[in-house]
Amino acid sequence: MRQHLWTTDPNEYAVLPAEGWTQEGIVAYVLPTAVAGVAPNPLYRMMAPQVHLWTTDMNEFDTLKSEGWTLEGIIGYVL
Protein backbone atom coordinates (compact mmCIF):
# COMPACT_ATOMS: atom_id res chain seq x y z
CA MET A 1 0.00 0.00 0.00
CA ARG A 2 1.33 3.42 -0.94
CA GLN A 3 1.35 5.96 1.88
CA HIS A 4 1.51 9.75 1.72
CA LEU A 5 2.50 12.07 4.53
CA TRP A 6 1.35 15.67 4.81
CA THR A 7 3.59 17.89 6.89
CA THR A 8 4.07 21.58 7.53
CA ASP A 9 7.47 20.95 9.13
CA PRO A 10 10.32 21.79 6.70
CA ASN A 11 12.80 19.77 8.75
CA GLU A 12 10.60 16.68 8.58
CA TYR A 13 10.21 17.19 4.81
CA ALA A 14 14.00 17.39 4.43
CA VAL A 15 14.81 14.37 6.64
CA LEU A 16 12.22 11.79 5.53
CA PRO A 17 13.79 10.95 2.12
CA ALA A 18 16.62 9.27 4.04
CA GLU A 19 13.92 6.99 5.49
CA GLY A 20 12.63 6.03 2.04
CA TRP A 21 9.90 8.66 1.57
CA THR A 22 9.59 10.46 -1.78
CA GLN A 23 9.19 14.23 -1.75
CA GLU A 24 6.07 15.00 -3.81
CA GLY A 25 6.12 18.78 -3.47
CA ILE A 26 3.63 21.25 -2.06
CA VAL A 27 0.06 19.97 -2.22
CA ALA A 28 -1.76 22.98 -0.77
CA TYR A 29 -1.44 25.95 1.51
CA VAL A 30 -3.06 25.72 4.94
CA LEU A 31 -4.58 28.75 6.61
CA PRO A 32 -5.26 28.86 10.36
CA THR A 33 -8.76 30.34 9.87
CA ALA A 34 -11.36 30.60 7.13
CA VAL A 35 -11.06 33.67 4.91
CA ALA A 36 -14.11 35.81 4.12
CA GLY A 37 -15.06 35.65 0.46
CA VAL A 38 -13.02 32.49 -0.18
CA ALA A 39 -14.34 28.94 0.00
CA PRO A 40 -11.44 27.03 1.56
CA ASN A 41 -11.88 23.36 2.47
CA PRO A 42 -11.66 22.45 6.16
CA LEU A 43 -8.68 20.20 6.88
CA TYR A 44 -9.90 17.57 9.34
CA ARG A 45 -7.52 15.61 11.54
CA MET A 46 -8.74 12.14 12.47
CA MET A 47 -7.22 9.44 14.64
CA ALA A 48 -7.36 5.67 14.90
CA PRO A 49 -5.07 3.75 17.26
CA GLN A 50 -1.48 4.76 16.44
CA VAL A 51 -2.46 6.56 13.20
CA HIS A 52 -3.42 10.15 12.40
CA LEU A 53 -4.95 11.25 9.10
CA TRP A 54 -5.55 14.68 7.62
CA THR A 55 -8.27 14.94 4.99
CA THR A 56 -10.40 17.51 3.17
CA ASP A 57 -12.53 14.80 1.54
CA MET A 58 -15.97 14.63 3.20
CA ASN A 59 -16.63 11.14 1.79
CA GLU A 60 -13.39 9.87 3.35
CA PHE A 61 -14.23 11.76 6.56
CA ASP A 62 -17.70 10.17 6.80
CA THR A 63 -16.38 6.69 5.97
CA LEU A 64 -13.59 6.81 8.55
CA LYS A 65 -15.90 8.23 11.20
CA SER A 66 -18.32 5.34 10.60
CA GLU A 67 -15.38 2.93 11.00
CA GLY A 68 -14.57 4.28 14.45
CA TRP A 69 -11.95 6.93 13.71
CA THR A 70 -12.02 9.86 16.14
CA LEU A 71 -12.31 13.42 14.87
CA GLU A 72 -9.58 15.53 16.44
CA GLY A 73 -10.93 18.74 14.96
CA ILE A 74 -10.40 21.09 12.06
CA ILE A 75 -6.72 22.03 12.06
CA GLY A 76 -6.83 24.59 9.28
CA TYR A 77 -8.33 25.49 5.92
CA VAL A 78 -6.87 24.48 2.57
CA LEU A 79 -7.07 26.65 -0.53
C-alpha positions in Angstrom: 0.0 0.0 0.0 1.3 3.4 -0.9 1.4 6.0 1.9 1.5 9.7 1.7 2.5 12.1 4.5 1.3 15.7 4.8 3.6 17.9 6.9 4.1 21.6 7.5 7.5 20.9 9.1 10.3 21.8 6.7 12.8 19.8 8.7 10.6 16.7 8.6 10.2 17.2 4.8 14.0 17.4 4.4 14.8 14.4 6.6 12.2 11.8 5.5 13.8 10.9 2.1 16.6 9.3 4.0 13.9 7.0 5.5 12.6 6.0 2.0 9.9 8.7 1.6 9.6 10.5 -1.8 9.2 14.2 -1.8 6.1 15.0 -3.8 6.1 18.8 -3.5 3.6 21.3 -2.1 0.1 20.0 -2.2 -1.8 23.0 -0.8 -1.4 26.0 1.5 -3.1 25.7 4.9 -4.6 28.7 6.6 -5.3 28.9 10.4 -8.8 30.3 9.9 -11.4 30.6 7.1 -11.1 33.7 4.9 -14.1 35.8 4.1 -15.1 35.7 0.5 -13.0 32.5 -0.2 -14.3 28.9 0.0 -11.4 27.0 1.6 -11.9 23.4 2.5 -11.7 22.5 6.2 -8.7 20.2 6.9 -9.9 17.6 9.3 -7.5 15.6 11.5 -8.7 12.1 12.5 -7.2 9.4 14.6 -7.4 5.7 14.9 -5.1 3.8 17.3 -1.5 4.8 16.4 -2.5 6.6 13.2 -3.4 10.2 12.4 -5.0 11.2 9.1 -5.5 14.7 7.6 -8.3 14.9 5.0 -10.4 17.5 3.2 -12.5 14.8 1.5 -16.0 14.6 3.2 -16.6 11.1 1.8 -13.4 9.9 3.3 -14.2 11.8 6.6 -17.7 10.2 6.8 -16.4 6.7 6.0 -13.6 6.8 8.5 -15.9 8.2 11.2 -18.3 5.3 10.6 -15.4 2.9 11.0 -14.6 4.3 14.5 -11.9 6.9 13.7 -12.0 9.9 16.1 -12.3 13.4 14.9 -9.6 15.5 16.4 -10.9 18.7 15.0 -10.4 21.1 12.1 -6.7 22.0 12.1 -6.8 24.6 9.3 -8.3 25.5 5.9 -6.9 24.5 2.6 -7.1 26.6 -0.5 
